[in-house]
Amino acid sequence: MARLRYNNQAGALSADPGTSGTTINFAVAPSFATIVAPDYVPITLDPGTGTFEIVWMTAFTSGATSGTVARGQEGTT
């Protein structure tokens, strides 16, 4: 498993993944390269409510607007 590093990435989701969704949909395709497990990119979801969640994006195709995530990683629930 390799943690991929992407600095200074920011964006918005086009839909709320809910409390247990494992697919996130971006409003605009992020500039990530293709990601295939066991590699992952940590992403912080911040709904603007003072709480946040760190998810790991484990599957993504470069140029796409959706990816697969593992929820509640790195001490978040």
PEPE-V519569 format. One record per residue. RES is the residue in one small letter. PSI is psi in radians with two decimals (NA if undefined). Layout:
# PEPE-V519569
res=RES psi=PSI
res=RES psi=PSI
This chain:
# PEPE-V519569
res=m psi=2.30
res=a psi=2.22
res=r psi=2.03
res=l psi=2.51
res=r psi=2.14
res=y psi=2.00
res=n psi=2.68
res=n psi=0.71
res=q psi=2.39
res=a psi=2.69
res=g psi=-3.03
res=a psi=2.61
res=l psi=2.59
res=s psi=-0.25
res=a psi=2.59
res=d psi=2.19
res=p psi=-0.04
res=g psi=-2.95
res=t psi=-0.25
res=s psi=0.12
res=g psi=2.50
res=t psi=0.12
res=t psi=2.29
res=i psi=2.47
res=n psi=2.10
res=f psi=2.54
res=a psi=-0.66
res=v psi=2.44
res=a psi=2.20
res=p psi=2.91
res=s psi=0.49
res=f psi=2.58
res=a psi=3.01
res=t psi=2.35
res=i psi=2.25
res=v psi=2.32
res=a psi=2.45
res=p psi=0.09
res=d psi=2.71
res=y psi=2.79
res=v psi=2.18
res=p psi=2.38
res=i psi=2.35
res=t psi=2.10
res=l psi=2.15
res=d psi=1.79
res=p psi=0.07
res=g psi=0.31
res=t psi=0.14
res=g psi=-0.11
res=t psi=2.69
res=f psi=2.93
res=e psi=2.36
res=i psi=2.12
res=v psi=2.78
res=w psi=2.11
res=m psi=2.02
res=t psi=-0.21
res=a psi=2.24
res=f psi=2.44
res=t psi=2.22
res=s psi=2.28
res=g psi=-0.13
res=a psi=2.93
res=t psi=0.23
res=s psi=2.74
res=g psi=2.85
res=t psi=2.36
res=v psi=2.68
res=a psi=2.19
res=r psi=2.77
res=g psi=0.83
res=q psi=2.84
res=e psi=0.79
res=g psi=0.04
res=t psi=2.78
res=t psi=NA
